[in-house]
Every structure is written in C-alpha cells, then in structure tokens.
C-alpha cells in the first residue's frame, strides 16, 4: 500500500528544505509547499488549502508571523483526514507571558493542542545557522555583531539536528504523540563566545558589542526595517535575557532522546560553515 504523502509547509525555508530530502531518502512521498514551490501554499489564501491537504497523512507546520490562521488550517486538516501534525515553535514558548514576541507561535501551539489529531511540538533554541543564513550574517561579514543579548548564554541548536528530529517524528506514528520537545545544542554559549569561535575559525577579527534594546531597535530602523518589526526582533532578545529565570538558557537531552545520539556542537557547525567561505568578505 502506497503511503500517504507528508505535507511540508515552508518547503523553501530553513527547516523545510532540510526535512524534505530526509523524508525522500526514507522512501516517503513528500508534498513540498510554499509560496514559490510547485505546490503553492499561502497562509493568506485559505481558498487553496484544501487542495494542498487532499490525501495527506501528516503535516509539518511552520506557523505564519501573525496569530489566527493555524486554527482554521488545523480544522481543514482534520476534515481532510490528516492524522498527524508536527509544529515548529520556539524554546520555552509557555514562559513568554504576554510578550509581543512569539504570539504567532503560542497561538499555533494552542491550535495544534486543541485538535483531535496526533500532534508533536518542536521548540528549538536559536539556530546555529542564524550566523550564516539569517540576521547575524551581514554583521559578521562587516566584522561586528551588535545585539542586546546580554550575558545570558544561549544553547544554540544546529538546524541539521532540528531537521533530523522533525523527520524522525514525522516517520514514527504513535511514538511522539502529545510530546513537546525543547531542542538545544549540547552546551550554552554567549554571543560573544560564539563570535570568538567564528573569528578564530575564519582567521579574521569579528567582535561583539552589547547594546540596550532601545538602541538596537533604533539601529534596525536606521537600516530600513519597519518600527514594528524592529521592536519585535528586539523583544526576542529581551526574552532571551530572562533565560536563566525561565530555564531557556539551560540545555536539554531531548535531541538525544529522539535521535539516540548527542546533538552536534557549535564548534562542529563553525568548522563546517567556515569551510564554505561564507564568512569571508
């Protein structure tokens, strides 16, 4: 009997594009969906959701940046006969209180937990790959990373581990239902320590400068980011500075619990990535 396809939302994103080949290597059919994929999916266009969900057995969900749509999507998934959901959220989402940061993820968690489907929630810390694929990359190229991150360490997690966990959960029906996995790397580092490791591997100076959240918000707006988006990003770092009190600065063994091996180290990520030349101007 041919297995039902797994729908991967955000197929061209950081996690989706890593999960898809893992599922295909296991011989499983995948329906890769995003705004730019052959299977088009847009959170702002619910009229197309039913066609994307037709015949699907499991869904990997990367929530949209605004609360609300995941509730309707989950209802549509139930009606379409989907059996399992795996949601990407954020570390310690239930400790964020009424912060404006992460409202989208908390709302999506509520939608998934309220469903009648088998669900699993993945809550990773900041990704290692944020230093080469995302917001921290350009500052590292310029030689200075400016953030309001404080001195609270962050147990950065490798996206390859997150993708391994997601693929394992998606292909193991009945084993991870109702579980919320807090995914971390094997040790916590400050941003200053992370910059130092990258600098040493690249053989060029890279410094870290700590600023207040208000100064960081102003910096982002000067760089062209909208005021609301800049404030939202700064709020993430405000939440991170509470990591010692909320527990999100600590490591967990949940990558190992799912995969049966230790998570990749930040040093391993740095060595692999430095070899690509991505941090050289």
Buried (B, 14 or more C-beta within 10 A) or exposed (E): EEEBBBBBBBBBBBBBBBBBEBBBEEEBBBBBBBEEBEBEBBBEEEEEBEEBBEEBBBBBBBBBEEBBBBBEBBEBBBEBEBBBBBBBBBBBBEBBEEBEBBBBBBBBBBBBBEBEBBBBBBBBBBBBBBBBBEBBBEBBBEEEBBBBBBEBBBBBBBBBBBBBBBBBBBBEEEEBBEBBBBBBBBBBBBBBBBBBBBBEBBEEEBEBEBBEBEEBBBBBBEEEBEEEEBBBBBBBBBBBBBBEEBEBBBBBEBBEEBBEEEBBBBBBBBEBBBEEEBBEE
